[in-house]
Amino acid sequence: MWATVKVELPDIKNRTYEIVVGEDLLSGIRKFIKKNHKEKKIAVITDSNLSKIYKKTITSAFSGMNFELIDFAAGEKNKTRKTKQKLENVLFEKGFGRDSLIVALGGGVVGDLAGFVASTYARGVSYIQVPTSLLAMVDSSVGGKTGVDTPFGKNLVGSFYQPDKVFIDINFLDTLPEKEFINGLAELIKHAVIYDKELFYFLEKYTNEIINRDKEILTYLLKKSCSIKAEVVKRDEKEEGLRQILNFGHTIGHALEKISGYKLRHGFSVSIGISAEADISNRQGYLSDHELHRITGILESFALPVRIPENITYTKIIKAMKLDKKARQKIPRFVLVEKIGKVKSKKDGYSFNVDEKIIKRAVEECR
């Protein structure tokens, strides 16, 4: 059975699209393309690892269609402007024009890169997201953020560009390595902390079932998580207000990722960031001690890290945060949690400056 979530963008005419969650969605992808992009040339963009694993599946899914399978070297370190240029050059060489469709099949790196290519190639072509990792399913495939990393920071060059549709096939999770599965849970937990206390209770209650990848539970969680993000994006597509709440855990998390040379996984970095930024919320007088312990407790129950590696100094962290795109006048800004399911807000603002002494104490507490 397939579940559907609508992403409505009221400020953009005819830009409502659907997220489909379920099993065995390849037939749905074929049907959607034949109905909406019948005459287009298709570029299936993936990474070098997934190309090997799913080449037969992709060939079968797109048989009879005018498609090309294009891959690039796997890994966050390759999410760069250079890789984007290489992909664009391949598209030019293979004769892709404005009447093209890009299918982003892969994890967050693939989705971000392929989406960015789609947003600029021939001044914009249609694309579909087919996320294969839990992290991409609950985070990067939904909401239209695309981009690449630079030596100065993560996702500093990119665009807001919405897909035509998102197909989340939970069968991809069957072969996902354990670390990558756990990695994706951090963003799901984040959604619960910032927006939905009932979802937080659900995560606490069904921890074992989630770890064991119960498909009924996962389908519910993915639909719920996507619904939260869809509601936020509907109200604020370009992060001018409410969408800022999705950055909870990311001010410190992105700094840790960058400092580690992207060796520390995104979800693991965000998990540590959630722990540290929940601590900041507590020190600011918002989040209670009890709820702070519940947040760190649920992260640990899923074997997510909550401690900053000893080799990453506070000096490096504060320097990286000042260069983050969320900073204003080189001052880091934080989403603060008042209680599980609710963040601090002031008028249309959801990100706040914090005294650097408090930031330092929280960072040191998380070692």
Summary of the structure (lengths in Angstrom):
residues: 367
radius of gyration: 19.9
end to end distance: 44.3
largest distance: 61.9
contacts: 1262
relative contact order: 0.11
helix: 51%
strand: 19%
